[in-house]
Amino acid sequence: MSTRMKIVGILTARPGKASELGAFLSAMRIRSRAEPGNLRWDIWRDKANPDRFVLDELYADKAAVAAHRDAAHFKDYAAKIGDLADRTPITLDPVEVD
């Protein structure tokens, strides 16, 4: 079984904040992708609701997630994201599927 860790974040921009949220996430993407244990950090935008963004993150293991959460750019994200969006993070374990 894989030790990879997947995180999906659903973010809905606060009124009038969608552009600012998009720019903020784009900067976060660049820094997060540079982390050694990061395997994927993609941003998706909901076609039905342009105020909603989905983050698709994949890490090598739990240690990589811990390092991500300890990084200065994540701490900055955690401090600012509440002003920009409502956020629902989902942490997933891999499941063998036939």
HELIX and SHEET records of a PDB file:
HELIX    1   1 ALA A   18  ARG A   33  1                                  16    
HELIX    2   2 LYS A   62  ASP A   70  1                                   9    
HELIX    3   3 ALA A   72  LEU A   84  1                                  13    
SHEET    1   A 4 ASN A  38  ARG A  45  0                                        
SHEET    2   A 4 ARG A  52  TYR A  59 -1                                        
SHEET    3   A 4 MET A   5  ALA A  13 -1                                        
SHEET    4   A 4 ALA A  85  LEU A  92 -1                                        
END                                                                             
